[in-house]
Amino acid sequence: MTQPNQQPAWAALKEHRAATASETLSSLLTADSSRPKRYTASAAGIHLDFSRHLINDQTMSMFEQLLEQQDMKGWQAKMFGGEAINTSEGRAVLHVALRGSYKGTDTGIPAEVAETQQKFFAFAQAVRNGTIKSHSGEAFTDVINLGIGGSDLGPRLICHALADKVASPRVHFVANLDPTEMHNVLMGLNPATTLFILSSKSYSTMETQANAEAAVAWLTTHFKNSDIAAIKAAHFCAVSNNIKAISSWGIALERCFTLPEWVGGRFSLWSAVGLSIAIAIGEAKFREMLQGAHEMDEHFLNAPLNKNLPALLAILGVWYTNFHGAQTHGVISYSERLRYLPDYLQQLEMESNGKCVDKEGKPVTYATSPALFGGLGTTTQHSFFQMLHQGTQLVPLDIISVSAQDNIVAHEGDSRAADLLLFAQAQSDALAYGVDALPVSLREQWQAKPSYSHFPASRPNSRIHLDALTPHTLGALIAMYEHKTFLQGVIWHINSFDQWGVELGKVMFGSMK
Ligand SMILES: O=P(O)(O)OC[C@H]1O[C@H](O)[C@H](O)[C@@H](O)[C@@H]1O
């Protein structure tokens, strides 16, 4: 049980960093042209090229030692086996059990998962095929998920990403307390055919409760009657760990879907919190998503470090945060369908690892989670890429792309999808190698320009490429980031599974009301 900077491997990495300070990504490539081939790893339809990083084989083996010293294997066994590794709340962390990856011996856990899945899949199917009717006896055309944080961001990301696969009804999301968000979503919807999912693990989140009351008011105004109980019963369902509170609010038990205590909010999209996803894409595709995540779980447990996607992303993040002083991490998706990925990852990584005390409650003496930000390529190229290329801070990036032929609107004669992919590669090379990556004639022209047009380059980035954006690869992609987050928490020796930092503001609000 040690903070990482007490480990021999940490000291070795520190020395190694100083000894390699003059290396650049261009000099590393010149010294070893096999990097682009060797520094790659693939799993579950996701390919990682990590050749554009300020590392070499020695860096990798030092990190291998650090992982051993921080007992990566032991912590993996604890999490997958169901030990209560969220010590401040005394809870196991078993989201992996929701996708068939539980390694413990309690047969009640897979049985509970199967039972809940069966229940919410059946309900989702009945909403999809119109068997479940509204108060006025109609099929539902629209479903609104009312939830915030982990009860919003995952389902919102997935429903947007897989939108082309969506059959009727349409799925919408309302998270914020600002009534404008709900107003904008409700505009143009028919209350008579709109179903609400009240999604809140704790059922103590005031934003979701307030929005649920606003939804009731919208419905009862439409139905011009006071039979609120019947309207609620017909137009609401719920996902929560607090079924008692939900049913006393007026939702019948058969429409309440549970979420075990051992699923953390930001890891919960695989559970009944994914009801909106199941309504949007159906059970078969939901199961494909679970399978993709399961494959990533097995990969994380079994692949060696130099081929292990989550572990590589974790050590690269630690390398820049703790040895290069990086304070941020950027995620740029060259796919509109991944629009909500940075939002999702902000909660996943920053709420998990934005901690300043270790597992024993002692202050940490090293940096933990960087600030994560991101956006879409190519639009961000025309906004913040200036700073990425020529700014004074090191900002490590994940540059994510999807094969052009997978683009839903790609067709012959329209080169936009292919050009989008090319831009991902061009930016990755330009950031890493600067003008060195240009053909000779162009390079010479560029080098003749004044200093304001010079590129420092050596800006590290991971290229993450998906053969196709399917429920399977999306499940694997999210699981990859979950395990990256978990492993960074292991290295930093912090509890990645609580979030006490969000509580004070809530209490402060309560004391002012
Ligand atoms: O699902 P709920 O219990 O409503 O919680 C919603 C969210 O709010 C909390 O304040 C936490 O910061 C999040 O981790 C959580 O996902």
Ligand as a Chemical Component Dictionary entry (heavy atoms), coordinates in Angstrom:
data_LIG
# 
_chem_comp.id                   LIG 
_chem_comp.type                 NON-POLYMER 
_chem_comp.pdbx_formal_charge   0 
_chem_comp.three_letter_code    LIG 
# 
loop_
_chem_comp_atom.comp_id 
_chem_comp_atom.atom_id 
_chem_comp_atom.alt_atom_id 
_chem_comp_atom.type_symbol 
_chem_comp_atom.charge 
_chem_comp_atom.model_Cartn_x 
_chem_comp_atom.model_Cartn_y 
_chem_comp_atom.model_Cartn_z 
_chem_comp_atom.pdbx_ordinal 
LIG O1 O1 O 0 -28.010 8.781  -10.432 1  
LIG P1 P1 P 0 -28.038 9.792  -9.342  2  
LIG O2 O2 O 0 -28.076 9.162  -7.975  3  
LIG O3 O3 O 0 -29.152 10.764 -9.543  4  
LIG O4 O4 O 0 -26.684 10.591 -9.392  5  
LIG C1 C1 C 0 -26.340 11.410 -10.469 6  
LIG C2 C2 C 0 -24.944 11.964 -10.331 7  
LIG O5 O5 O 0 -24.892 12.913 -9.292  8  
LIG C3 C3 C 0 -23.922 12.843 -8.274  9  
LIG O6 O6 O 0 -23.834 14.076 -7.634  10 
LIG C4 C4 C 0 -22.570 12.344 -8.661  11 
LIG O7 O7 O 0 -21.612 13.361 -8.768  12 
LIG C5 C5 C 0 -22.552 11.519 -9.924  13 
LIG O8 O8 O 0 -21.557 10.541 -9.803  14 
LIG C6 C6 C 0 -23.887 10.888 -10.212 15 
LIG O9 O9 O 0 -23.792 10.145 -11.413 16 
# 
loop_
_chem_comp_bond.comp_id 
_chem_comp_bond.atom_id_1 
_chem_comp_bond.atom_id_2 
_chem_comp_bond.value_order 
_chem_comp_bond.pdbx_ordinal 
LIG O1 P1 DOUB 1  
LIG P1 O2 SING 2  
LIG P1 O3 SING 3  
LIG P1 O4 SING 4  
LIG O4 C1 SING 5  
LIG C1 C2 SING 6  
LIG C2 O5 SING 7  
LIG C2 C6 SING 8  
LIG O5 C3 SING 9  
LIG C3 O6 SING 10 
LIG C3 C4 SING 11 
LIG C4 O7 SING 12 
LIG C4 C5 SING 13 
LIG C5 O8 SING 14 
LIG C5 C6 SING 15 
LIG C6 O9 SING 16 
# 
